[in-house]
Amino acid sequence: MTATGHRSRRRARRVALDILYEADLLGRPPTVVAGEWEAAGKSVPDYAAELVRGVEDKLPDIDDRLGASSEEWTVHRMAAVDRAILRVACYELNEGTVPAAVAINEAVEAANELSTGDSGRFINGVLGRIARAIGVPDGGER
């Protein structure tokens, strides 16, 4: 993938994070929020829409996996922004849409930019456990 492709995927992930975060806070379906964004003239890249649909479709499974992989933290006890970041990355890990190392790195970078000082380490640990559980050692490729 070209540098432009990486940037467009990163931008799409950020849009998906914003939509999932908003949907979580409002208690609304993420695809409804995405539709409202588009109706308001906001850009929702195809990959962002794919992530939003995928997370919504598999949310119970994703949250179960996150809960099982986050030591002593329930999913609903996590900061909303951390939940959104983890849900996107968990979906990418489960689906194999990108190499595991990319999904984890993008999530950690998003956490470092958007959340608390400890969130990057927390997210890295949770996603590392998930990657190992699904058979992707050390965040490498399947």
N, C-alpha and C positions, 0 to 999 in steps of 0.2 A: 504494500500500500504506500502511496506517495505521502509526502509531508502534508500536502493539502488534504488527502484522504484522512490522515490521522487527526488533523484539526477539525475537519467536518464531523468525524465521529465523536470527538471530544465535545464539540458544540452540541451535537445531538444528545449526548449523555446529559449535558447540563440542562438542556431543555426538558428532557425526561425527568431529571431530578426535581426541577422546579414544578413540573406538573404533578408529580407524585407527592411532593411536599405539600403543595396547595390542596390536593385532594385529601390527603391525610388530615390536615388541619381543619378542613371544612366537612369532613366525613362524607365525601361524595365519591362516586366512581371515577377513577382516573381517566377513563376514556371520555366521560362526559366533560370533565375539565379540559381535556385536550380539544374536544370539539368546540368548547366555548372560546378557547384561545384562538382557534382557526377562524371562528365567526367574528372575533374581534380584530382580525387582521394580523395576528401574531403568527410568525413562522413556526411550524412544527415539522422539522425534517422527517423524512421517511423512517430513518433509523430510530429517532425519538419516539415516533408513533408505534413502531414495532416493540420497543422496550416497554412503553406504557401498556400496550395490549398484553404483552407477555407477562409482565408483572401482575396485572389485574387478573388475567386468566389463571395464574398459578400462585396467587397470593397465599392461600392457606399452606401450600407445600413449602413455599419460600419462607414464610414466617416460622413454620415448624423447624425447618433446617437451621434458620438463624437462631431460634431459641435454644436448640440442642447444641449449637456451636458457640454460644456466648455464655461463658462461665458466670453463673450467678446473676445473669441479667435476663429479664423477660423482654420480649420485643417491644411491648408497650411502655416499658420503663426507659427505653433508649430515647435519646433526643430525636425529634421528628426528622431533622436533617440527616442524622446518622441512619435512621430507618430507611429513608429514601435512597441514600447512597448504598447501603447494604443490599437492599432489595434489587436494585439495578445490577450490581456486581454479582449477586447470587444467581440472578436470572442468566446473566452472561456465562457464568461458570457452568451452570446446569445445562445450558443449551449448547455450549461450545462455540458460540458465535464469534468469539475472539480468543486468542491464547489466554490461558489463565493468568499468566504474568501481567498481561496488558490489563485485564479486568481488575486485578488486585491493585496494580500501580495507579490506574486511573481513579479508583475508589479512594485510595490513600491520599492522592493529590487533591481530590475534591474535598475530602475531610479536612486536610490541612488548610485549605483555602476558606471553607465554608463553616466549619464547626469549631469545637474547642481544641485546646492544645493537646489533649490526650486522645482525641478521637482518631487520629491517624493510626496510632499504635493499636488502639482497640479494634478498629476496622481491619487492620492488617492481620491481627491475631485471629479474629473470627473467620475471615476469608481464607486464611491459611489452613485452618482446621477443616473448613468446607472443601477446599481443593483436595486435601489429603483424603477426606471421606469419600469423595467421588472418584478417587483414583488418579489425581493429578499431583504427583509428588513435587514438593517444593515450588509449587506454582508454575511448573513447566507445562509443556503441551501434552495432550492426551496421547 
